[in-house]
């Protein structure tokens, strides 16, 4: 049974017996304590771990429960612990160069012809790497730079600047070379292939988790909308400088690299 000391307390000023769950004496107004103690919850909710376990089962992670959710959270923040404290300098540099290039090309068109792919590459070996910055159309350039800024930042926060720079130039150059080989008069300019590579690389772990029925934090719907827009824009007549084939190649390379990096993170865990 509950002892008498648990049923009341004695006011030191007037000596009255009062409830232990009040802050002031109702008889003399003396301050008993700063804040009232919490009432015991007899039928309250259980520990948060049980709630997380139920959430894991609802998300369809067979045989994982809380451990699968925690492992996924560790994989998501694996690179963040190393790079989150620093700014995304590689992404900032790529966005800055893209913006400056767009302004320069409108001021001096000859520079655009030296960097863009208009016809066979021939001996201009630098054009597959400079064509990512060669774009004259405003809406197309804006969408590509926006995608580059968002997913380059997220990917750099996860894996660091080297992955962003290598993937940007490698995927962009590969898409340009495929377009050069596929068409007699290729036009593969702008950063749609490179931006799609960064987007696909970032989304790859979440796509893998979604297919396995596990927990993931990314917005795959928003990423898919941007990817569809970048893939569709080259079909507009005013955007003839963009190549849908370069975009597909860039997205495929980014997806493969992202799946490889996610499996590497799993092995580290």
Secondary structure, 3 states (H helix, E strand, C coil): CCCHHHCCEECCCCCCEECCCCCECCCCCCECCCCCCCCCCCCCCCCHHHHHHHHHHHCCCCCCHHHHHHHHHHHHCCCHHHHCCCCCHHHHHHHHHHHHHHHHHHHCHHHHHHHCCECCCCCCCCHHHHHHHCCCCHHHHHHHHHHHHHHHHHHHHHHCHHHHHHHHHHHHHHHHHHHHHHCCCCECCCCHHHHHHHHHHHHHHHHHHHHHCCCCCCCHHHHHHHHHHHHHHCCCHHHCCCCHHHHHHHHHHHHHHHHHHHHHHHHHC
